Amino acid sequence: MYDGAGSNVSNAWLLRKWLQHCDNHHSGCERKRNFWPKRIIFFDSSISGKLTLVEKQFSGEDYLVLSHCWGNPTPDDKSQFCTTWENYSRRRLEGFSSDDLPKTFQDAIEITRALGKQYLWIDALCIIQGDGGDWESQANTMQDIFANAYCTIAATSAHSWIDGFLKPQSDPLDGQTQNYSTPSPCECDFDKDVDEGPLMKRAWVLQERVLSRRTIHFTGSHVYCECGDGVICEQLTKLKPPFGKQYFILDPQFPNRLYTSGYERTVQFIQFLFEKYSASGITEETDRAIAINSLIKRIEQALETGSHYGIFQPFLSSLLLWKRTRDNNPPIEYSHYGIFQPFLSSLLLWKRTRDNNPPIEYKKQVPSWSWMAYSGGIDFILKPTDQFLVPRRDDLYFAHDGRALNIKVRNFGEGCLAEKRGAEYIILNGTEEVGSLRLDMANLMQLDNCNCVVVGTVGNIQEDARKDYYILVIRDKHGDIRQDKRYERVGVGKVQARFVSIDCTLGTLW
């Protein structure tokens, strides 16, 4: 096994010492299952700089993974650096040189060597990219790849794969004189360096960070080591333990900490997770429903429940009360399939260059009631409280296929008007303010063209007509009256109960 001796990585001794300390003392951070990626990069210790792409299961070995920003590579960049069907056989049989890779990849290889390891997983190199690639199947194994890695290397300061992330060589800590448990004075700012860094602003990376058992963050000013026990910086300062929702982010066996969190804290964390994820950047808008899927599946397993389009069954009412932080983008088109109307005839005349793969199973359009239907950030108009009362199950529940909600449709009170004020619409009864709405799209709408669905209320005074109903604003999905009673969501808000009709009809929300 390669021992990492002679490494030029600053503070390499500290990183090895921290990982050893975690291995020996943090039982919660241990790997729970034996998993190996389909492909992995192997370093030949006898030939400097030579790499080989291997497809083989190795027992008793460790691998590292790289979490990084792709940036905006050109088609030529992807052809040169990524693994494709055109270069796959050569990289597997003949190998390739680290000198031919982008700086961020070279730095990750240097870190892996410094830690005494010979196996590294990088998505661009270990997943076959481009036409006929296997991204679809490999994306489903991402949770296992990151959860079972020896450690995740986070290129936190790099905006793209050409930037690199290793700082210029400085005097490394001397293992003979520096004690691991003795901290040095430090003025590090983990939140600024890591959480506000370019890497953590990417949607795919949130999933990678949460699923990793432990991560080394390489920022512009510091190196941080993060695991289930907490965070230390390169000066050996252990940062204050994370409180609140970040506590679950650092769960090395995510989401085990949700087992004992209780109802209110669980909903708080899920809302926080979706708010953080939705505000993160993503290159392909249609990946919005995919890039968090591994986290959702794990939460489903932990809570022994199901979910549909980012809405968990036990928290249905709370998670439906999302609003957009920006409302100028139309819904994501999940189903145009790459055919543009002006060029319809020309774009239909395609043929396959390879015919050995079955058709791709594309996702259906995301329903309007899901926050996944739109790009951009969201937050929730009501945070969890034990005073939040939800309707009976027969009033609001998933249809059998999970794509629609069975609802009871109610009308707004006669005489109510909606007046736009800033980002909101204020519901007025004469001059009295009786509620507020936030539309999913910024265009002005007449309230008499809309209906509402009661999602819940706060308080336990059932007969108080002035209590607030938390509602979804809906309209007929087809723009006219049809027999199937289909509706779509157009906003969210609250209104006094006396201005919502008692009478209702049945419908489905799509």
C-alpha positions as CSV (number, residue, x, y, z in Angstrom):
1,M,0.0,0.0,0.0
2,Y,1.2,3.5,-0.8
3,D,2.2,5.2,2.4
4,G,2.0,8.9,1.4
5,A,5.7,9.5,2.2
6,G,7.3,12.5,0.6
7,S,4.1,14.3,0.0
8,N,4.3,18.0,-0.9
9,V,0.8,18.7,0.6
10,S,0.9,21.3,3.4
11,N,-0.3,19.9,6.7
12,A,-0.5,16.3,5.3
13,W,0.5,15.0,8.7
14,L,-2.5,16.8,10.3
15,L,-5.0,15.2,7.9
16,R,-3.6,11.7,8.4
17,K,-3.7,12.3,12.2
18,W,-7.3,13.5,12.2
19,L,-8.5,10.5,10.1
20,Q,-6.6,8.1,12.4
21,H,-8.1,9.8,15.4
22,C,-11.6,9.5,13.9
23,D,-11.0,5.9,13.0
24,N,-10.0,5.0,16.6
25,H,-12.3,7.1,18.7
26,H,-15.5,8.0,16.7
27,S,-17.6,4.9,16.6
28,G,-20.5,6.7,15.0
29,C,-18.3,7.6,11.9
30,E,-17.4,4.0,11.0
31,R,-18.4,2.6,7.7
32,K,-21.5,0.4,8.1
33,R,-21.3,-1.7,4.9
34,N,-18.9,-2.9,2.3
35,F,-19.5,-1.1,-1.0
36,W,-17.2,-0.4,-4.0
37,P,-18.0,1.8,-6.9
38,K,-18.4,0.3,-10.4
39,R,-15.3,2.2,-11.6
40,I,-12.5,3.8,-9.7
41,I,-9.2,5.5,-10.5
42,F,-6.1,3.6,-9.4
43,F,-2.7,5.2,-8.8
44,D,0.3,3.2,-9.9
45,S,2.8,3.9,-7.1
46,S,5.7,2.6,-9.2
47,I,5.0,5.0,-12.1
48,S,4.7,8.6,-11.1
49,G,1.5,10.3,-12.5
50,K,0.1,7.2,-14.2
51,L,-3.6,6.5,-13.6
52,T,-5.8,3.6,-14.6
53,L,-9.6,3.4,-14.7
54,V,-10.4,0.0,-13.2
55,E,-13.6,-2.0,-12.8
56,K,-12.9,-4.4,-10.0
57,Q,-14.1,-5.0,-6.5
58,F,-11.3,-4.6,-3.9
59,S,-11.7,-6.0,-0.4
60,G,-9.8,-4.4,2.5
61,E,-9.0,-1.2,0.5
62,D,-10.2,2.4,0.9
63,Y,-11.2,4.9,-1.7
64,L,-11.7,8.7,-1.5
65,V,-14.2,10.8,-3.5
66,L,-14.0,14.3,-4.8
67,S,-16.8,16.8,-4.4
68,H,-16.2,19.7,-6.8
69,C,-17.8,22.3,-9.1
70,W,-17.6,21.5,-12.8
71,G,-17.8,25.2,-13.7
72,N,-18.8,25.8,-17.4
73,P,-16.7,23.4,-19.4
74,T,-17.0,23.6,-23.2
75,P,-17.8,20.5,-25.3
76,D,-14.1,20.3,-26.2
77,D,-13.2,20.4,-22.4
78,K,-15.6,17.6,-21.7
79,S,-14.2,15.6,-24.7
80,Q,-10.7,16.1,-23.5
81,F,-11.1,15.5,-19.7
82,C,-14.2,13.3,-19.2
83,T,-14.4,9.6,-19.7
84,T,-16.5,8.8,-22.8
85,W,-17.0,5.8,-24.9
86,E,-14.4,7.1,-27.2
87,N,-11.6,7.0,-24.6
88,Y,-12.9,4.5,-22.1
89,S,-11.0,1.5,-23.4
90,R,-7.8,3.4,-23.5
91,R,-8.1,4.7,-20.0
92,R,-9.0,1.2,-18.7
93,L,-6.4,-0.8,-20.6
94,E,-3.5,1.6,-21.2
95,G,-4.0,4.2,-18.4
96,F,-3.6,8.0,-18.6
97,S,-1.5,10.7,-17.0
98,S,-2.6,13.0,-14.2
99,D,-0.7,15.8,-16.1
100,D,-3.4,15.7,-18.7
101,L,-6.2,16.5,-16.2
102,P,-7.6,19.8,-14.8
103,K,-5.9,21.3,-11.8
104,T,-8.7,20.5,-9.4
105,F,-8.4,16.8,-10.3
106,Q,-4.6,16.9,-10.0
107,D,-5.0,18.4,-6.5
108,A,-7.4,15.7,-5.4
109,I,-4.9,13.0,-6.7
110,E,-2.1,14.7,-4.6
111,I,-4.3,14.7,-1.5
112,T,-5.2,11.0,-2.0
113,R,-1.5,10.1,-2.3
114,A,-0.7,12.2,0.8
115,L,-3.2,10.2,2.8
116,G,-1.6,7.0,1.7
117,K,-4.4,5.8,-0.5
118,Q,-4.4,4.6,-4.1
119,Y,-8.1,4.8,-5.1
120,L,-10.1,7.9,-6.0
121,W,-13.6,8.4,-7.4
122,I,-14.3,11.5,-9.5
123,D,-17.7,11.7,-11.3
124,A,-16.3,13.1,-14.6
125,L,-13.8,10.3,-14.8
126,C,-15.6,7.3,-13.2
127,I,-19.0,7.8,-14.9
128,I,-19.1,7.5,-18.7
129,Q,-20.3,10.8,-19.9
130,G,-22.1,12.0,-23.0
131,D,-24.0,10.0,-25.6
132,G,-24.6,6.4,-24.6
133,G,-23.1,7.0,-21.1
134,D,-24.2,5.4,-17.9
135,W,-25.0,8.6,-15.9
136,E,-28.6,7.5,-15.4
137,S,-27.7,4.2,-13.7
138,Q,-24.7,5.6,-11.8
139,A,-26.7,8.5,-10.3
140,N,-28.7,6.0,-8.4
141,T,-25.6,4.7,-6.6
142,M,-24.2,8.2,-5.6
143,Q,-25.5,7.8,-2.0
144,D,-23.6,4.6,-1.6
145,I,-20.4,6.0,-3.2
146,F,-20.2,9.0,-0.9
147,A,-21.5,7.2,2.3
148,N,-18.9,4.5,2.0
149,A,-15.9,6.5,1.0
150,Y,-12.9,6.7,3.4
151,C,-13.2,10.4,3.2
152,T,-14.6,13.1,0.9
153,I,-12.3,15.7,-0.5
154,A,-14.2,19.0,-0.9
155,A,-12.8,21.5,-3.4
156,T,-14.7,24.2,-1.5
157,S,-12.8,27.2,-2.8
158,A,-12.7,26.2,-6.5
159,H,-15.3,27.6,-8.9
160,S,-14.5,25.1,-11.6
161,W,-12.3,22.0,-12.2
162,I,-9.6,24.2,-13.7
163,D,-9.1,26.3,-10.6
164,G,-7.5,23.9,-8.2
165,F,-7.8,24.2,-4.4
166,L,-4.5,23.5,-2.8
167,K,-2.8,26.6,-1.3
168,P,0.9,27.3,-2.0
169,Q,3.2,25.2,0.1
170,S,3.6,26.5,3.6
171,D,5.4,25.1,6.7
172,P,3.6,22.0,7.6
173,L,2.8,21.2,11.2
174,D,5.6,19.2,12.8
175,G,4.2,15.9,14.1
176,Q,7.1,15.8,16.6
177,T,6.3,19.0,18.4
178,Q,2.5,19.6,17.8
179,N,0.0,17.6,19.8
180,Y,-3.2,16.7,18.1
181,S,-5.3,17.5,21.2
182,T,-3.6,20.9,21.8
183,P,-5.3,23.7,19.8
184,S,-3.6,26.8,18.6
185,P,-5.2,30.2,18.5
186,C,-7.3,30.7,15.4
187,E,-9.8,33.2,14.0
188,C,-11.4,30.9,11.4
189,D,-14.9,31.4,10.1
190,F,-16.3,28.0,9.1
191,D,-19.7,29.4,8.0
192,K,-18.2,32.0,5.7
193,D,-15.4,29.8,4.4
194,V,-17.5,26.7,3.8
195,D,-21.2,27.3,3.8
196,E,-20.8,30.5,1.8
197,G,-18.1,29.1,-0.5
198,P,-18.7,28.4,-4.2
199,L,-19.0,24.7,-3.8
200,M,-21.7,24.7,-1.2
201,K,-23.9,26.8,-3.5
202,R,-24.4,23.9,-5.9
203,A,-27.5,21.7,-5.5
204,W,-25.8,18.3,-6.2
205,V,-23.1,19.1,-3.6
206,L,-25.6,19.4,-0.7
207,Q,-26.5,15.7,-1.1
208,E,-22.8,14.8,-1.4
209,R,-22.0,16.6,1.9
210,V,-24.8,15.2,3.9
211,L,-24.1,11.6,2.8
212,S,-20.4,11.8,3.4
213,R,-19.2,10.3,6.7
214,R,-16.4,12.8,6.9
215,T,-15.1,15.6,4.7
216,I,-11.9,17.6,4.3
217,H,-12.9,21.1,3.2
218,F,-10.2,23.0,1.3
219,T,-11.2,26.7,1.4
220,G,-9.3,29.8,0.3
221,S,-8.0,30.5,3.8
222,H,-8.3,27.3,5.9
223,V,-8.5,23.5,5.8
224,Y,-11.4,22.1,7.9
225,C,-12.0,18.5,8.9
226,E,-15.6,17.6,9.4
227,C,-17.2,14.5,10.8
228,G,-20.0,13.4,13.1
229,D,-18.0,14.5,16.1
230,G,-17.7,18.1,14.9
231,V,-15.3,20.3,12.9
232,I,-11.6,21.2,13.5
233,C,-9.5,23.6,11.5
234,E,-5.9,23.4,10.4
235,Q,-4.8,25.1,13.6
236,L,-6.3,22.2,15.6
237,T,-9.1,24.4,17.0
238,K,-12.3,22.4,17.5
239,L,-15.2,24.6,16.6
240,K,-18.3,24.9,18.7
241,P,-20.7,22.0,18.2
242,P,-23.4,22.6,15.6
243,F,-26.8,23.4,17.0
244,G,-30.2,23.3,15.5
245,K,-30.6,22.0,11.9
246,Q,-26.9,21.8,11.1
247,Y,-26.7,19.0,13.7
248,F,-28.4,16.7,11.2
249,I,-26.2,17.8,8.3
250,L,-23.2,16.4,10.1
251,D,-24.8,13.1,10.9
252,P,-22.2,10.6,9.6
253,Q,-24.9,7.9,9.2
254,F,-27.6,10.2,7.8
255,P,-30.4,10.3,8.8
256,N,-30.0,8.3,12.0
257,R,-30.3,11.4,14.2
258,L,-33.8,11.8,13.0
259,Y,-34.8,8.7,14.8
260,T,-34.8,10.5,18.1
261,S,-35.5,14.1,17.0
262,G,-39.2,14.3,17.5
263,Y,-41.9,15.6,15.2
264,E,-41.3,19.3,15.4
265,R,-37.5,19.1,15.0
266,T,-37.9,16.7,12.1
267,V,-40.2,19.0,10.2
268,Q,-37.9,22.0,11.0
269,F,-34.9,20.1,9.5
270,I,-36.8,19.0,6.4
271,Q,-38.0,22.5,5.7
272,F,-34.4,23.8,6.3
273,L,-33.0,21.1,3.9
274,F,-35.4,22.0,1.1
275,E,-34.9,25.7,1.6
276,K,-31.1,25.2,1.4
277,Y,-31.3,22.9,-1.6
278,S,-33.7,25.0,-3.6
279,A,-31.5,28.1,-3.2
280,S,-28.5,26.2,-4.6
281,G,-27.5,26.5,-8.2
282,I,-28.1,23.7,-10.7
283,T,-27.0,23.6,-14.4
284,E,-29.9,21.5,-15.7
285,E,-33.2,22.7,-14.2
286,T,-34.8,19.3,-14.8
287,D,-32.2,17.8,-12.3
288,R,-34.1,19.6,-9.5
289,A,-36.2,16.5,-8.8
290,I,-33.1,14.2,-9.0
291,A,-30.2,15.9,-7.2
292,I,-31.8,15.4,-3.8
293,N,-33.4,12.1,-4.4
294,S,-30.9,10.0,-2.4
295,L,-31.6,12.2,0.7
296,I,-35.3,11.9,0.3
297,K,-35.1,8.1,0.0
298,R,-33.0,7.8,3.1
299,I,-35.4,10.0,5.1
300,E,-38.3,7.8,3.8
301,Q,-36.5,4.7,5.2
302,A,-35.7,6.3,8.5
303,L,-39.3,7.6,9.1
304,E,-40.9,4.5,7.5
305,T,-43.0,6.6,5.3
306,G,-43.5,7.6,1.7
307,S,-43.1,10.8,-0.2
308,H,-44.1,12.3,-3.6
309,Y,-42.2,15.1,-5.3
310,G,-40.5,16.3,-2.1
311,I,-43.6,16.1,0.1
312,F,-43.5,13.5,3.0
313,Q,-46.9,11.9,3.9
314,P,-46.7,12.6,7.7
315,F,-45.9,16.3,7.1
316,L,-48.2,16.9,4.2
317,S,-49.8,20.1,5.3
318,S,-46.6,21.7,6.6
319,L,-44.6,20.9,3.5
320,L,-47.3,22.2,1.1
321,L,-47.0,25.7,2.6
322,W,-44.0,26.7,0.5
323,K,-43.6,30.0,-1.3
324,R,-41.1,31.1,-3.9
325,T,-38.5,33.6,-2.9
326,R,-38.5,34.8,-6.5
327,D,-41.6,34.5,-8.7
328,N,-40.5,35.6,-12.2
329,N,-39.7,32.2,-13.7
330,P,-42.3,29.9,-15.2
331,P,-42.6,26.2,-14.1
332,I,-39.8,23.9,-15.2
333,E,-40.6,22.0,-18.4
334,Y,-39.8,18.4,-17.6
335,S,-41.3,17.0,-20.8
336,H,-40.4,18.9,-23.9
337,Y,-37.9,16.2,-24.8
338,G,-35.6,18.5,-26.8
339,I,-37.9,19.3,-29.7
340,F,-38.3,23.0,-30.4
341,Q,-41.6,24.0,-32.2
342,P,-40.0,26.2,-34.9
343,F,-37.7,23.4,-36.0
344,L,-40.2,20.5,-35.4
345,S,-39.8,18.7,-38.7
346,S,-36.0,19.0,-38.8
347,L,-35.4,17.9,-35.3
348,L,-37.6,14.8,-35.7
349,L,-35.2,13.4,-38.4
350,W,-32.7,12.0,-35.9
351,K,-31.0,8.6,-35.9
352,R,-29.1,6.8,-33.3
353,T,-25.3,6.3,-33.5
354,R,-25.4,3.3,-31.2
355,D,-28.4,1.0,-30.9
356,N,-27.7,-1.3,-27.9
357,N,-29.2,0.8,-25.1
358,P,-33.0,0.7,-24.2
359,P,-35.1,3.9,-24.2
360,I,-34.5,6.3,-21.3
361,E,-37.5,6.5,-18.9
362,Y,-38.0,10.2,-18.4
363,K,-39.8,11.7,-15.4
364,K,-43.3,13.0,-15.8
365,Q,-44.1,16.7,-15.3
366,V,-43.9,17.6,-11.7
367,P,-47.3,18.6,-10.2
368,S,-48.0,22.3,-9.4
369,W,-48.4,21.6,-5.6
370,S,-44.7,20.5,-5.4
371,W,-41.9,23.0,-4.8
372,M,-39.9,21.0,-7.4
373,A,-42.2,22.4,-10.1
374,Y,-40.2,25.7,-10.1
375,S,-36.6,26.8,-10.2
376,G,-35.2,29.1,-7.6
377,G,-35.3,29.3,-3.8
378,I,-38.3,28.6,-1.5
379,D,-39.2,29.1,2.1
380,F,-42.2,28.1,4.2
381,I,-44.9,30.6,5.4
382,L,-45.3,28.6,8.6
383,K,-42.6,27.0,10.7
384,P,-43.5,23.9,12.8
385,T,-45.5,24.4,15.9
386,D,-47.5,22.1,18.1
387,Q,-50.5,24.5,17.7
388,F,-50.8,23.7,14.0
389,L,-53.9,21.7,13.3
390,V,-54.4,19.9,10.0
391,P,-57.5,18.7,8.2
392,R,-58.9,15.2,8.6
393,R,-57.3,12.7,6.3
394,D,-60.4,12.6,4.0
395,D,-60.1,16.3,3.4
396,L,-56.5,16.3,2.0
397,Y,-54.6,13.2,0.8
398,F,-52.5,11.8,-2.0
399,A,-54.2,10.1,-4.9
400,H,-53.2,6.5,-5.4
401,D,-50.4,7.3,-8.0
402,G,-49.0,10.2,-5.9
403,R,-49.2,12.7,-8.8
404,A,-52.4,14.4,-7.5
405,L,-53.9,15.4,-4.2
406,N,-57.5,14.7,-3.4
407,I,-58.9,18.0,-2.0
408,K,-62.0,19.8,-0.9
409,V,-62.4,23.0,-2.9
410,R,-63.8,26.1,-1.2
411,N,-64.6,29.6,-2.3
412,F,-63.4,32.9,-0.9
413,G,-66.0,35.1,0.8
414,E,-68.1,37.4,-1.3
415,G,-66.8,40.9,-1.6
416,C,-63.2,40.0,-0.9
417,L,-60.6,41.7,-3.1
418,A,-56.9,41.2,-3.5
419,E,-54.6,44.2,-3.6
420,K,-51.0,43.8,-4.7
421,R,-48.5,45.2,-2.2
422,G,-44.9,44.4,-2.9
423,A,-44.4,40.7,-3.4
424,E,-47.8,39.9,-1.7
425,Y,-51.4,40.3,-2.3
426,I,-53.4,41.6,0.7
427,I,-57.0,40.2,1.0
428,L,-59.4,43.0,1.8
429,N,-62.9,43.0,3.0
430,G,-63.7,46.6,2.3
431,T,-60.8,48.4,4.0
432,E,-60.1,45.6,6.6
433,E,-57.1,43.3,6.0
434,V,-58.3,39.8,6.4
435,G,-55.5,37.8,4.9
436,S,-52.5,37.7,2.5
437,L,-51.4,35.6,-0.5
438,R,-48.2,34.9,-2.3
439,L,-48.6,33.8,-5.9
440,D,-46.3,31.3,-7.6
441,M,-46.2,33.6,-10.6
442,A,-46.1,37.4,-10.5
443,N,-48.9,38.1,-12.8
444,L,-52.0,39.8,-11.4
445,M,-55.0,37.6,-10.9
446,Q,-58.6,38.2,-9.9
447,L,-59.6,36.6,-6.7
448,D,-63.0,35.6,-8.0
449,N,-61.3,33.4,-10.5
450,C,-59.6,31.4,-7.8
451,N,-60.6,28.9,-5.1
452,C,-58.7,27.7,-2.1
453,V,-57.9,24.5,-0.2
454,V,-57.6,24.6,3.6
455,V,-54.3,23.1,4.7
456,G,-54.4,23.8,8.4
457,T,-55.0,26.4,11.1
458,V,-53.1,27.5,14.2
459,G,-54.9,27.3,17.6
460,N,-57.6,25.1,19.1
461,I,-60.6,27.5,19.3
462,Q,-62.7,25.8,16.7
463,E,-65.6,28.4,16.7
464,D,-63.4,31.4,16.4
465,A,-64.3,32.9,12.9
466,R,-61.3,35.2,13.0
467,K,-58.7,32.5,13.3
468,D,-56.4,32.1,10.3
469,Y,-56.8,29.3,7.8
470,Y,-53.5,28.4,6.0
471,I,-54.5,27.8,2.4
472,L,-53.4,26.9,-1.1
473,V,-54.8,29.2,-3.8
474,I,-56.0,27.1,-6.8
475,R,-57.7,27.6,-10.1
476,D,-59.4,25.3,-12.6
477,K,-56.6,23.5,-14.5
478,H,-58.2,23.8,-17.9
479,G,-59.5,27.4,-17.6
480,D,-63.1,26.3,-17.9
481,I,-65.6,24.0,-16.1
482,R,-65.1,20.3,-16.7
483,Q,-66.4,17.2,-15.2
484,D,-63.1,15.9,-13.8
485,K,-62.7,18.8,-11.4
486,R,-59.0,19.2,-11.9
487,Y,-57.2,22.2,-10.4
488,E,-53.7,23.6,-10.2
489,R,-51.9,25.5,-7.5
490,V,-51.2,29.2,-8.2
491,G,-50.2,30.4,-4.7
492,V,-50.3,30.0,-0.9
493,G,-51.3,32.2,2.0
494,K,-53.6,32.7,5.0
495,V,-57.0,34.2,5.4
496,Q,-59.5,34.5,8.3
497,A,-61.8,31.5,8.5
498,R,-65.0,33.7,8.2
499,F,-64.0,34.5,4.6
500,V,-63.7,30.9,3.5
501,S,-66.9,29.0,2.5
502,I,-68.1,26.2,4.7
503,D,-69.6,24.5,1.6
504,C,-67.1,22.6,-0.6
505,T,-66.8,20.4,-3.6
506,L,-64.4,17.5,-4.3
507,G,-61.6,17.8,-6.7
508,T,-58.0,16.8,-7.5
509,L,-55.0,19.1,-7.4
510,W,-52.4,18.4,-10.1
